[in-house]
């Protein structure tokens, strides 16, 4: 098949591109930038914004399936920017699929679309969307996910995957932040109970997308559904953080702050950033404070049953590969 991967130069997008190529498929990518690694792989790249319908239409020509991975992530920014990338962009993807008679759409969502600030323990896909969100990313991703699932019909089969905290070699978001803040001594444990949290190694997250695509077709069992994706190895959050720090030869986190204090600090930072129109992200927000002091781990039964998801790379093996990557790239000695 010929696949379009939106955000093919990103961390997850690139991993999906590689797996598609390894399976013998043709791949095209659309991103805001041109990526040398994709060029080296021989992947045609379209430099464009998915909020632009014509750009998406051009990139998707002759494709059989779309992997919609591109999104604006993060904890801070303007709502209109999140809406443009995550909602308008997804609306364009759906419209292009219909215009070009593409009948398969695999959408990368997020477990944060069902996060209401409270513990999620062994959560499954019956969890409802919360009434309100404390960050624009989960809010706009939830709108987009519902659009994708509602678009499922006999002409267009859609599925939404919710990978949780993707990490591994080449990560340009989670791991670098943990390492940078760990080196600077700016990490503090939030809360007093060892909340269990799921993560997913990059290869497993990418494999889930390919496996879902292979099962997806109009009327199939996965069409119109959302699925949680993780390693299936929930660990206390700060154990995971300290394991990543250890892979980079950084001392574990020792300091601690109460959840209430962290939430209050988040509210204060958000207020200051808004009033003074400060650039960059606040050091903490209410969303982050609650996310890092609650449990969120998930039941993978549906993904395993419906499309054979089986995470092959364990957390321990992933940490070994991460350390090798950090050493090879001279991020650690």
HELIX and SHEET records of a PDB file:
HELIX    1   1 UNK A   11  UNK A   22  1                                  12    
HELIX    2   2 UNK A   36  UNK A   40  1                                   5    
HELIX    3   3 UNK A   53  UNK A   60  1                                   8    
HELIX    4   4 UNK A   79  UNK A   82  1                                   4    
HELIX    5   5 UNK A   83  UNK A   88  3                                   6    
HELIX    6   6 UNK A   89  UNK A   99  1                                  11    
HELIX    7   7 UNK A  111  UNK A  114  5                                   4    
HELIX    8   8 UNK A  136  UNK A  150  1                                  15    
HELIX    9   9 UNK A  174  UNK A  183  1                                  10    
HELIX   10  10 UNK A  202  UNK A  215  1                                  14    
HELIX   11  11 UNK A  237  UNK A  247  1                                  11    
HELIX   12  12 UNK A  259  UNK A  276  1                                  18    
HELIX   13  13 UNK A  286  UNK A  291  1                                   6    
HELIX   14  14 UNK A  301  UNK A  307  1                                   7    
HELIX   15  15 UNK A  315  UNK A  328  1                                  14    
SHEET    1   A 7 UNK A  44  UNK A  47  0                                        
SHEET    2   A 7 UNK A  26  UNK A  31  1                                        
SHEET    3   A 7 UNK A   2  UNK A   6  1                                        
SHEET    4   A 7 UNK A  65  UNK A  68  1                                        
SHEET    5   A 7 UNK A 104  UNK A 108  1                                        
SHEET    6   A 7 UNK A 157  UNK A 163  1                                        
SHEET    7   A 7 UNK A 225  UNK A 229  1                                        
SHEET    1   B 2 UNK A 120  UNK A 123  0                                        
SHEET    2   B 2 UNK A 296  UNK A 298  1                                        
SHEET    1   C 2 UNK A 166  UNK A 167  0                                        
SHEET    2   C 2 UNK A 200  UNK A 201  1                                        
SHEET    1   D 2 UNK A 189  UNK A 190  0                                        
SHEET    2   D 2 UNK A 256  UNK A 257  1                                        
SHEET    1   E 2 UNK A 196  UNK A 197  0                                        
SHEET    2   E 2 UNK A 235  UNK A 236 -1                                        
END                                                                             
